[in-house]
Amino acid sequence: MLIQGINQMFQDMNLTLSRPFGNNAVVQVALGRVLKAVVTFKGILIEWVVVRAHNESLLDEDGKVDLYTPSQYKVFQKVTDNANAAMLNFCSPGFSDLSVRSFFVSI
């Protein structure tokens, strides 16, 4: 429900929710023709973020979401670092929905 609300807030950002690891959610983010990202959740808190260029795949050879391979471009590696810093900055277990919304507004 939270991800659907965020998806409706931004016209150029497309969020796709999946649960390949059981309980933990993975959100694939596509921001226009600029970048793609994988945001991993543990419960309702963001645990990990990987940002890649629009032309890079978010899936590995087996067709599963690739959470660990960094972008081949240095600029998107820096964006990943900044997104993880933003994730830590906005982390608030008491107000988890607010922290997730604030994170997506910041990127």
C-alpha positions in Angstrom: 0.0 0.0 0.0 2.8 2.4 0.9 4.7 1.6 -2.4 1.5 2.1 -4.4 1.1 5.6 -2.8 4.6 6.5 -3.6 4.2 5.2 -7.2 1.2 7.5 -7.7 3.1 10.6 -6.2 5.7 10.6 -9.0 4.7 10.4 -12.7 8.1 9.7 -14.1 9.1 7.1 -11.4 7.9 3.5 -11.9 8.0 1.2 -8.8 7.6 -2.6 -9.1 7.3 -4.6 -5.9 8.3 -8.3 -5.7 9.1 -10.7 -2.9 11.8 -13.1 -4.3 13.2 -13.8 -0.8 9.9 -14.6 1.0 9.0 -12.0 3.5 11.5 -9.3 2.5 10.4 -7.0 -0.3 12.4 -5.8 -3.3 11.3 -2.7 -5.2 12.6 -2.1 -8.7 12.7 1.6 -9.5 12.9 3.0 -13.0 13.3 6.8 -13.2 12.5 7.8 -16.8 15.3 6.9 -19.2 18.0 7.9 -16.6 18.5 5.2 -14.0 17.2 2.0 -12.5 17.5 1.0 -8.9 16.9 -1.9 -6.6 15.7 -1.1 -3.1 15.6 -4.0 -0.6 13.4 -3.9 2.4 13.7 -5.8 5.7 10.2 -5.5 7.1 9.2 -1.9 6.4 12.7 -0.4 6.7 15.0 0.0 3.7 18.0 -2.2 4.0 20.0 -1.9 0.8 20.0 0.3 -2.4 21.8 -0.4 -5.7 21.5 2.2 -8.6 22.5 1.4 -12.2 22.2 3.1 -15.5 19.1 2.8 -17.6 20.9 0.5 -20.1 22.1 -1.9 -17.4 20.1 -4.9 -16.3 18.7 -5.4 -12.8 18.6 -9.1 -13.3 21.4 -11.7 -13.2 22.0 -14.6 -15.7 19.3 -16.7 -13.9 16.7 -14.0 -14.2 16.8 -13.2 -10.5 17.1 -9.6 -9.1 20.8 -8.8 -8.8 21.3 -7.0 -5.5 25.1 -7.0 -5.2 26.7 -6.2 -8.6 27.6 -2.4 -8.7 27.1 -0.4 -11.8 29.8 -0.4 -14.5 29.7 3.4 -14.5 31.5 5.4 -11.8 28.7 8.0 -11.6 26.1 5.5 -10.7 28.4 3.9 -8.1 28.5 7.3 -6.5 24.7 7.7 -6.7 24.5 4.3 -5.0 26.7 5.5 -2.2 24.6 8.7 -1.8 21.4 6.7 -1.9 22.6 4.4 0.9 23.7 7.5 2.9 20.1 8.9 2.4 18.7 5.6 3.5 20.7 5.8 6.7 19.8 9.5 7.1 16.0 8.9 6.8 16.0 5.7 8.8 13.4 6.0 11.6 12.0 2.7 13.0 9.3 4.6 14.9 8.0 6.3 11.8 8.9 3.8 9.1 6.3 4.9 6.5 7.6 8.5 6.8 11.2 7.4 6.4 10.4 5.4 3.2 8.5 8.4 1.8 11.3 10.8 2.6 13.8 8.5 1.0 11.9 8.3 -2.3 11.4 12.1 -2.3 15.1 12.6 -1.8 16.1 10.4 -4.8 
